[in-house]
Amino acid sequence: MDFFEDWPDYFEVVINWSDRLLEGLWTTIQLTIFGGALAFVIAIVLGLLAGSSSLWLRGPARVIIEFFRGISLVVLLFLLLYVLPQLWMRNPDLPFEGLVRNTFLLAVIALGINYGAYGAEAVRASLTTVPKSQWEATTALSMSWPHKIRRVIFPQAWALMLPSLTNLWVHLLKGSAIAYIIPFVNDFTFELNNLRRPTDIWFSHAFIGLVVYFILALILTLFMQVLEARAKNKLGRGPSLREIFSPDPKTAPPDASLPDSPPDPKDMTGPGGGPKQPASGAGAQPGGIR
Amino acid sequence: MIEFVDVEKRFGDNIVLKDLNFQVTRGERVTLIGPSGSGKTTILRLVMTLEELTGGYIYIDGQPLTHENRDGKRVPVSKKQQKSLRTRIGMVFQQFNLFPNMTVLENIIEAPIHVLGRPKQDAVAKAHSLLEQVGLPDKANAHPTSLSGGQQQRVAIARALAMDPQILLLDEVTSALDPEVVGDVLGILREVADTTNVTMLIVTHEMGFARDVSHKVMMFDGGRVVEEGPPDKIFSNPSHERTQKFLSAVLGH
């Protein structure tokens, strides 16, 4: 077949294969979400340990980070899929055999620790950008270590680490394509390989694959940008989400829009009320958001 | 009460404080003056446990804060004891150090609720009365970054007082402020001094404030106490030549 002559046939194939393609898409989404969640947890734990002043915590964390950062994802998958089960083959009494045979779970773990090790660096680096004076203020208030981390230090580092975490998550999405080599994990790339046979590689991979992975990555990025805007607003930097999504941007000169523009109900509840709505802003503090 | 016994502080090879012995009794207000680099701020930071004490002992109400002398050996005290003593101490910083991820009210109630275990409604009520006291009753839900420097420092004072400290450490609290708001902040601290029995250890360049508020002034130079005495004596009739020079430099005559 040739795409430019037979393109209706190509899309008919896609429709015929749509069940399997959607299943593959769903598997890819699950790998991205579960792998991303595990990577996030690992990144936080390792990042906090790697930023610790105690050598006994920092040392092992660094070794783990460097090891899993350096090891290739394919090698890690092979270790988990083919080397790890050897332990159970030699010792049939070991528990959790079902987990070791769950290839989807192994794929999630491989993605989680590989990208978690990268994320740990982002977490550690952004924790160091929180000024020392903030740590001192927490000490002056006698906060315990978990308390100061959870309530003061981490929320400030959060806004800084989000762009790096967004990058890594998009990487993880695309890295999850390697799961097609795993038995019983039929992700989107696996199904693209099937689609390739009745069509051709240009259509399956370079067109359908490109568009779908691109859209998935775009959704992830937009979601993370919302989180970032929210985190920045909480630190008093940047507008609130309500202001960002407001159909009536605040960049308009305050006086110009006053006489003719009808009051926007969203603005009535907006923080600070905005300068052009003195009545609604009366209850809020002036200039609450800079 | 604060007691320094043979305190020594060094950063690497650099000795900042040496053989320092002094006492601050309960309710006493002591101002530390002296040229920059003389170790005044380090003293406050040692009391707040922000710096590691490299020699000697600091006692709070008779109990060792960081290290104790056990049969002639200097051993660290338990974290628990250090924490229980530290909750009696509050500090206001030069750069305010409010938490930008919290509102003004949240800044003030965070530690009383989660460190001292006070009921939330009590902490909130106290926070509002403190905001009243520092002249910011309508800023409870404001964001620290939306406040001016003077306002931020007043919130920081309220935050420190919300812990009901027995000892308040004031580290150059007006040095980062615009000249016209310095008076407001000092006025609030004067009122705290007049209406409470809190022990104050003050580092400041505001000699008028030091003179009005303190019971005792200690002149530092090179990590040692050059001269100490009641403010009237130190400011009007300093006996040490170093003090005379310093005062004439800062007072501009």
Chai-1 contact restraints between the chains, C-beta under 6 A:
chainA,res_idxA,chainB,res_idxB,connection_type,confidence,min_distance_angstrom,max_distance_angstrom,comment,restraint_id
A,S133,B,Q95,contact,1.0,0.0,6.0,A-B,restraint_1
A,S133,B,N97,contact,1.0,0.0,6.0,A-B,restraint_2
A,E136,B,L50,contact,1.0,0.0,6.0,A-B,restraint_3
A,A137,B,N97,contact,1.0,0.0,6.0,A-B,restraint_4
A,T139,B,L50,contact,1.0,0.0,6.0,A-B,restraint_5
A,A140,B,M48,contact,1.0,0.0,6.0,A-B,restraint_6
A,A140,B,M91,contact,1.0,0.0,6.0,A-B,restraint_7
A,L141,B,A111,contact,1.0,0.0,6.0,A-B,restraint_8
A,S142,B,K83,contact,1.0,0.0,6.0,A-B,restraint_9
A,S142,B,R86,contact,1.0,0.0,6.0,A-B,restraint_10
A,S142,B,T87,contact,1.0,0.0,6.0,A-B,restraint_11
A,S142,B,V115,contact,1.0,0.0,6.0,A-B,restraint_12
A,M143,B,V115,contact,1.0,0.0,6.0,A-B,restraint_13
A,H147,B,H114,contact,1.0,0.0,6.0,A-B,restraint_14
A,V152,B,F99,contact,1.0,0.0,6.0,A-B,restraint_15
A,P155,B,N101,contact,1.0,0.0,6.0,A-B,restraint_16
A,Q156,B,N101,contact,1.0,0.0,6.0,A-B,restraint_17
A,K234,B,N101,contact,1.0,0.0,6.0,A-B,restraint_18
A,L235,B,P100,contact,1.0,0.0,6.0,A-B,restraint_19
A,L235,B,N101,contact,1.0,0.0,6.0,A-B,restraint_20
A,G236,B,P100,contact,1.0,0.0,6.0,A-B,restraint_21
A,G236,B,H143,contact,1.0,0.0,6.0,A-B,restraint_22
A,G236,B,T145,contact,1.0,0.0,6.0,A-B,restraint_23
A,Q285,B,A142,contact,1.0,0.0,6.0,A-B,restraint_24
A,G287,B,S146,contact,1.0,0.0,6.0,A-B,restraint_25
A,G288,B,S146,contact,1.0,0.0,6.0,A-B,restraint_26
A,R290,B,T145,contact,1.0,0.0,6.0,A-B,restraint_27
A,R290,B,S146,contact,1.0,0.0,6.0,A-B,restraint_28
